[in-house]
């Protein structure tokens, strides 16, 4: 009798702890909304759609987040362009072409990259990459969207590689055997059979990598120059949403419009990554069922 | 003939890409090692900073980071392990379980700076902890929770069903079975995965930026409601905010090296432990 009671209690405790994850997710939405909420009433959400982010001004402040969104999008798009060939090429190489011992060394080595703190990568970017970008493209400053994108690609690559490698390896051997038996070469088999079969997994990998890129803060803040302008040129300095929050939250007056606007930026960021993740998970799940 | 050449070319291209990434990783580590080692001394590790970090050591940042890591693990580990036990041993397929899993996946994808905002809104302001170690630890714990849950669940699922069934057949209750027959075989695996969470907590800057980290505070914390310095934030400050950023290069390299050594050391420990566990496993 007492045993049965104890069993039930343990199950309940475990159930309660398991629910904390749900509570935290709900809490994130609630507390971001709580701090951002008053902004919707005064000065109103329309203010956020403006094209100028001038949070501190003697005349009139302006909280248009479009330049920040544009900055994040530009950096993310560039980073994805760099990540795609490297992520796919490397994961195909590791899973299909590398010798077994080579693979055993390469995999953990690339995983190291995922462990390097973003501030260290940002520091490396600041002293090595930024001067390099400046010299290569003869710019007045190397603190550009391009420098940020390269660093972000570097940080997304381990994520992309590990997930797409999984996807490539889970393609049934029979597919490859059938292709090889029909006289296709190894490369033909890889590009016409294996990679297309693993494509949903690779897509999801790239999307999860993009989620990481949009949300990345420190590295991007250190090398993009942080000018809040709308531009499509990789050689301009940009200011991302993450960098804006991190850089400005320290100096802002509690409860001011600026403070609330930063929380609004946080919500936009949260929704963007949330959406990307959900879609990526859907794609991954579909792939597994098949 | 032409296709054969093309094929070898693509193969070489992919190999070149792979080794290019390897080269970059190696150059990051070597560059910091090469420039950082001469500046790291016993004095650097054990004294207070002077002249806003331009001279002296980084003791408070090291201590701060250690406090944060220990506190974070103390919160996240029990919570994550219990969740993993529930998911792997008790949960039935259903809406509630799906919601928990969705929550975990969502948490894993939330940007670190958003965790910072959440920590600021909940712990610092709503609960009134202020910018303090406890706010930072709780925020970081939320962030690494999914890492711990996922790896712990994997470790639990690796224990074969037969071990559970044998125990249940002998009349043991469910919890007795888990406690005596499942946990002993999976706890080391659970810890290994959690170590990776430690590495993440030690290296993250954005969440602690808003919840705990002090710009320059040359003294050690006395309680969990104090602010502390932390290694990653200190490196950020030295590299970008310091008025003489170029002159304090050696300090930057040395701080980066200490942080990198700490995080990679922790990760390496996890990898070695994982290899040992795999070798010892006998089923």
Interface residues (C-beta under 8 A of the other chain):
Chain A: X3 X4 X6 X7 X10 X11 X13 X14 X15 X17 X18 X19 X20 X21 X22 X24 X25 X27 X28 X31 X32 X34 X35 X85 X86 X89 X90 X92 X93 X94 X97 X98 X106 X108 X109 X110 X111 X112 X113 X115 X116 X117 X118 X119 X120 X121 X122 X123 X124 X126 X127 X128 X154 X157 X185 X186 X187 X208 X211 X214 X215 X216 X217 X218 X221 X222 X242 X245 X246 X249 X250 X254 X262 X263 X266 X269 X270 X273 X274 X276 X277 X278 X281
Chain B: X3 X6 X7 X10 X11 X13 X14 X15 X17 X18 X20 X21 X22 X24 X25 X27 X28 X29 X31 X32 X78 X79 X82 X83 X85 X86 X87 X90 X91 X99 X100 X103 X104 X105 X106 X107 X108 X109 X110 X111 X112 X113 X114 X115 X116 X117 X118 X120 X121 X122 X125 X126 X142 X145 X146 X149 X173 X174 X175 X196 X199 X202 X203 X204 X205 X206 X209 X210 X232 X233 X235 X236 X239 X240 X249 X252 X256 X259 X260 X263 X264 X267 X271
